[in-house]
Structure formats: C-alpha cells, structure tokens
Amino acid sequence: MVLVGKELFLRSQYTDTLRASLEEVHGEIEIFQFSGEEVDPAMVLDECRSFGLMASHKLVIVDEADRFVKADTRPMLDRYAQNPSEQATLVLRGSKWNKGKLDGEIAKVGVILKCDTVDEHKAMDWIHWLCRTRHRCSIDSRAMRVLIDRLGCDLGRIDSELSKLATAAGEGGTITIELVAELVGLTREDDVWAIQSYLLCGDASEVLHELEVILNNSGKGVHVPVSFACCDLARKLMGIAQGMEQGINANVLAKEMKLWGPSRDPILHAARKIGAARARKLFDECVQADMALKSSVGTPMRVLEVLALSFVRLGR
C-alpha cells in the first residue's frame, strides 16, 4: 500500500484502518516503522520476508517514501512487488511520490491512495463518519457547515474539535449549531495550539503563513501561548527520543506523553528520526526563544519565525 499526500490525518487514518483489518484476519501483529531517508531498502525487504517472532504477520511502515524509492532502489522494489511476502504488509507513506513502473506492479498486489487536502464535500463525509464511528454521536447539518466555516477542511483540527463537541453532546447525542457556536470560536486559544500540527510538516512557507495568521488574528499577547505550544512540542519530542534510545516501546511513550489522534504518528516519527541529542538542542532553542520574548529581545514575530524554521528543518 502507498499512502501519499500532505494530509497527515488521512495517512494516519488509513494506516489505522489497515492495522485493524490485519488484526481481524491475523490476530496480534508486529509493527515496524522506518524512516525512508535513513533505512537501507534491503533491511526493510528482509524484515518483510523474515518470519515474525511474536506474531504471524507484520505491518512494515516506511515514511518519506519519495526518499526511499529512488532510481537505484526501484529495481529491488520492483522485484519485491512482483513477489511480495505473504507474512507481511508493506506500507509506503509520504507527502510526495514519484510515479514510475513500480506503480503498475503495486497496483497488481496493492493500492495507491492519495491523501491530499479534501474539499468541503469530502470534509462533510468525513465528519459524518467520524461522528458515527469514533465519537458515537450525530451532528446537525447546519452545525457541520458552521464547523467547516470556522475550521476549514483541516481534518485533524476537525477531529479534535469533534471530540470536544461530542463530549458536550453526550454519548448518542447530537452536535447542534448552538454547541458549535459556543465551543468553537473564530479566535480561540486552540487556534494557537494548531501551530503544532504545522511545525513538523517540513514546508517553511506553510508554517510561516500559519504563524502569521495566528499572531495577527488572535489578539494581543498571543505570542506567549504560541511560544508555550512550541516548548510543549519540543518537550514531547525530547522525552520520546530519549525513551526510544533507552529501548522503551513507542506505544508506551505515546501514552505517557498523552499523544493521540492524527498528531501521534508524526511526533513519534519525528522523535525517532532526530534522536535525543537534536531533540534536546531544539528544546534548548525553545527555552531561549521564550526567554527572549519575556525580555523583549527582538520582535515576537521575528523570534517565533526563527524558532519555527528550526522545527521545519527537522521535518525535512
């Protein structure tokens, strides 16, 4: 399976759906996750072909697929796609995908799913599905339109808000337009925390645009919670990276750091990629930026732009 596109929520959701389907068929499965920028393709394919020690089936995930599938690795991957292992499911994920002969071989045994930003119609379909399956509630059609008007079609943010709205509506209840108006404001502190979902995307222009929108539209003094949100993300990355180097299971670390929803996998992947030393350095930069803001050293916009770009470099 190939999951390609910039919508992190969809890549995460499709992966979770696949994992649940595999567990229904095979029972407990082993999950392996690699960075396509760093891992040797031969190692990934050997993992797919080898028998699991703990379970009968493996889910092998490779992120940054465009850096994993290159001119010198395509022949090897072509051969594997022609004769894939029956005891493993290989998933290639990334924001980009370079088309080629491999696409045809994959189509014979798997699927390539686009995870691009959705339009309003698709966002409504997802809202209905999320309410019914994940949040155990229903939603009024007018409330749904207001929700999209206020949040756009960012499925990650929509899912986060639906969780809050569903709690307010109660299990089996209905999310009304009144609830949306009360709990999902046009300018909310939650908008500030939304910067975390952009910091690891690797796209400098997108991050800086979101930062500008938040600082210009969220009122005086908003740079304080924005700085805190950056520090919080760096703290999570540092804690998880240190735990991984000590051999602690990623799922245990995610639970300790209270990671859930679509932000979980990107944060785990980033922590695994950068390691503890770089994560500590990033956290130190966040602390220094916070001190600069409190000491009025430089303008808030400039200080936070420099800090945001430090996160962007990690996402590349």
C-alpha positions in Angstrom: 0.0 0.0 0.0 1.1 3.5 -0.8 -0.3 6.5 1.1 0.8 9.7 -0.5 -0.2 13.3 0.2 0.2 16.2 2.6 -2.9 15.4 4.7 -1.4 13.7 7.8 -4.8 12.8 9.2 -5.6 10.7 6.2 -2.3 8.9 6.1 -2.7 8.1 9.8 -6.4 7.1 9.5 -5.8 4.8 6.5 -2.9 3.2 8.4 -5.1 2.6 11.5 -7.8 1.1 9.3 -5.4 -1.2 7.7 -3.9 -2.2 11.0 -7.4 -3.0 12.4 -8.2 -5.1 9.3 -5.0 -7.1 9.6 -5.7 -7.8 13.2 -9.1 -9.1 12.4 -7.5 -11.6 9.9 -4.3 -12.5 11.7 -4.9 -11.7 15.3 -1.9 -9.9 17.0 0.5 -8.4 14.5 4.0 -6.9 14.8 4.5 -3.3 13.7 7.8 -1.9 12.3 8.3 1.7 11.3 11.3 3.1 9.4 12.4 6.4 8.0 12.8 6.2 4.3 15.6 8.8 4.4 17.8 6.7 6.6 16.9 3.0 6.3 18.6 0.6 3.8 15.8 -0.8 1.5 17.4 -4.3 1.7 16.8 -4.2 5.5 13.1 -3.3 5.0 12.6 -6.1 2.5 14.5 -8.6 4.7 12.1 -7.6 7.5 9.1 -8.3 5.3 10.4 -11.7 4.2 11.6 -13.0 7.6 9.2 -14.8 10.0 8.0 -12.8 13.0 9.0 -13.9 16.5 5.9 -12.6 18.3 3.1 -12.8 15.7 2.3 -14.5 12.4 2.0 -11.2 10.4 3.9 -7.9 10.2 2.9 -4.4 9.3 6.1 -2.7 7.9 5.7 1.1 7.5 8.2 3.3 5.7 7.8 7.1 5.9 9.2 9.6 3.5 8.5 7.2 0.7 9.9 9.5 -2.0 13.3 9.3 -0.5 13.0 5.5 0.0 12.0 4.8 -3.7 14.9 6.2 -5.8 16.5 5.3 -9.1 19.0 2.9 -7.5 16.3 1.2 -5.3 13.5 0.9 -7.8 14.7 -2.4 -9.4 14.8 -4.1 -6.0 11.4 -2.8 -5.1 10.0 -3.8 -8.5 11.2 -7.4 -7.9 9.6 -7.4 -4.4 6.3 -6.1 -5.7 6.2 -8.9 -8.3 6.6 -11.5 -5.5 5.6 -9.9 -2.2 5.8 -11.7 1.1 2.6 -13.3 2.4 3.5 -12.8 6.1 4.0 -9.0 5.8 2.2 -5.9 4.6 4.4 -3.1 3.4 3.1 0.5 3.6 5.0 3.3 2.0 3.9 6.8 3.2 4.9 10.3 2.3 3.9 13.7 1.2 5.4 13.1 -2.3 5.5 10.2 -4.7 7.5 9.9 -7.9 5.5 7.9 -10.5 7.1 5.1 -12.4 7.0 1.4 -13.4 6.7 0.5 -9.8 3.1 1.9 -9.7 1.9 -0.7 -12.1 3.5 -3.5 -10.1 2.0 -2.2 -6.9 -1.5 -1.9 -8.5 -1.4 -5.7 -9.2 -1.0 -6.6 -5.5 -2.0 -3.5 -3.5 -3.3 0.1 -3.8 -2.0 3.6 -4.0 -4.2 6.1 -2.0 -4.0 9.8 -2.3 -4.1 11.7 1.0 -4.4 15.2 -0.3 -6.3 18.1 1.3 -10.0 17.4 0.9 -12.7 19.8 -0.4 -15.8 20.8 1.6 -17.9 17.9 0.3 -15.4 15.3 1.3 -14.9 17.1 4.7 -18.6 16.6 5.3 -18.4 12.9 4.5 -15.5 12.6 7.0 -17.4 14.5 9.7 -20.4 12.1 9.4 -18.0 9.1 9.5 -16.0 10.4 12.5 -19.2 11.2 14.5 -20.7 7.8 13.8 -17.6 5.6 14.4 -15.2 7.4 16.6 -17.2 9.9 18.7 -20.5 8.0 19.0 -22.8 10.9 18.2 -24.6 12.6 15.4 -24.3 16.1 14.0 -26.8 18.6 12.7 -26.2 19.6 9.0 -26.2 23.3 9.9 -23.7 22.6 12.7 -21.5 20.8 10.2 -21.4 23.7 7.8 -20.6 26.2 10.6 -17.8 23.9 11.8 -16.2 23.9 8.3 -16.6 27.6 8.0 -14.7 28.1 11.2 -12.0 25.4 10.8 -11.7 25.0 7.1 -11.2 21.5 5.7 -8.3 20.5 8.0 -9.4 17.0 9.1 -7.0 16.9 12.0 -8.4 20.0 13.6 -12.0 19.0 12.8 -11.5 15.6 14.5 -10.0 17.4 17.6 -13.0 19.8 17.8 -15.5 16.9 17.3 -14.0 15.2 20.3 -14.8 18.2 22.5 -18.2 18.7 20.9 -19.2 15.0 21.3 -18.2 15.1 25.0 -20.5 18.2 25.4 -23.3 16.5 23.5 -23.0 13.2 25.4 -22.8 9.7 24.1 -25.6 9.2 21.5 -26.4 12.9 21.5 -26.4 15.4 18.7 -23.9 18.2 18.0 -26.0 21.2 17.3 -25.3 24.6 15.8 -25.6 26.1 19.3 -22.8 23.8 20.6 -20.5 24.7 17.7 -21.1 28.4 18.2 -20.4 28.1 22.0 -17.4 25.8 21.9 -15.7 26.6 18.5 -14.9 30.3 18.4 -13.5 32.2 15.4 -10.5 33.1 17.6 -9.7 30.5 20.3 -6.7 29.5 22.3 -7.0 26.2 20.5 -6.1 28.1 17.3 -2.7 28.9 18.9 -2.1 25.2 19.6 -2.9 24.4 16.0 0.7 25.6 15.2 1.9 22.2 16.5 0.3 20.4 13.6 2.3 22.5 11.1 5.7 22.7 12.8 6.8 19.2 11.6 5.4 19.4 8.1 8.7 20.4 6.5 7.2 23.2 4.5 8.6 26.6 5.6 6.1 28.7 3.6 3.1 26.8 5.1 4.4 27.1 8.7 5.3 30.8 8.4 1.9 31.6 6.9 0.1 29.8 9.7 2.2 31.6 12.3 1.4 34.9 10.7 -2.3 34.2 10.7 -2.3 33.2 14.4 -0.2 36.2 15.5 -2.3 38.7 13.5 -5.7 37.3 14.3 -5.6 36.0 17.8 -5.2 39.2 19.9 -2.6 41.0 21.9 -0.1 38.8 23.8 -0.8 35.7 21.7 2.9 35.1 21.2 3.1 33.8 24.8 0.9 30.7 24.3 2.4 30.2 20.8 5.9 30.0 22.5 4.5 27.6 25.1 3.0 25.4 22.4 6.4 25.2 20.7 8.1 24.4 24.0 5.5 21.7 24.7 6.1 20.0 21.3 9.9 20.1 21.8 9.5 18.6 25.3 7.4 15.7 23.8 10.0 15.1 21.1 12.8 15.1 23.6 11.1 12.8 26.0 10.1 10.3 23.3 13.5 10.4 21.6 15.3 9.7 24.9 12.9 6.9 25.7 13.4 5.3 22.3 17.2 5.3 22.8 16.6 3.5 26.1 14.6 0.9 24.4 11.1 1.9 25.7 8.2 0.8 23.4 6.9 3.7 21.3 3.2 2.9 22.3 4.2 3.2 26.0 5.9 6.5 25.3 3.0 7.9 23.3 0.7 7.1 26.3 3.0 8.7 28.8 3.2 11.9 26.6 -0.6 11.8 26.1 -0.3 11.6 22.3 -3.5 10.6 20.5 -5.3 11.3 17.2 -3.5 12.3 14.0 -0.7 14.1 15.8 0.6 10.9 17.4 2.4 9.3 14.4 4.1 12.4 13.1 5.5 13.2 16.6 6.7 9.6 17.1 8.2 9.6 13.6 10.0 12.9 14.1 11.4 11.9 17.5 12.7 8.6 16.1 14.3 10.5 13.1 16.1 13.3 15.0 17.3 11.4 18.1 17.7 12.6 21.6 20.7 14.9 21.1 18.9 17.0 18.3 15.7 17.0 20.3 17.5 18.4 23.4 19.0 21.1 21.2 15.6 22.0 19.8 14.2 22.2 23.3 17.0 24.5 24.4 16.2 26.8 21.4 12.6 26.9 22.5 13.6 27.9 26.1 16.0 30.6 24.7 13.3 31.9 22.4 10.8 32.1 25.4 13.4 34.0 27.4 14.0 36.4 24.6 10.2 37.1 24.3 9.9 37.7 28.0 12.9 40.0 27.9 11.6 41.9 24.8 14.7 40.9 22.8 13.6 41.2 19.2 10.0 41.3 18.0 7.7 38.4 18.8 7.2 37.7 15.1 10.9 37.5 14.3 11.8 35.4 17.3 9.0 32.9 16.6 9.7 32.8 12.9 13.3 31.7 13.6 12.1 29.1 16.1 9.5 27.8 13.6 12.2 27.3 11.0 14.2 25.2 13.4 11.2 22.8 13.6 10.8 22.9 9.8 14.4 21.6 9.3 13.6 18.6 11.4 10.6 17.7 9.2 12.6 17.6 6.0 
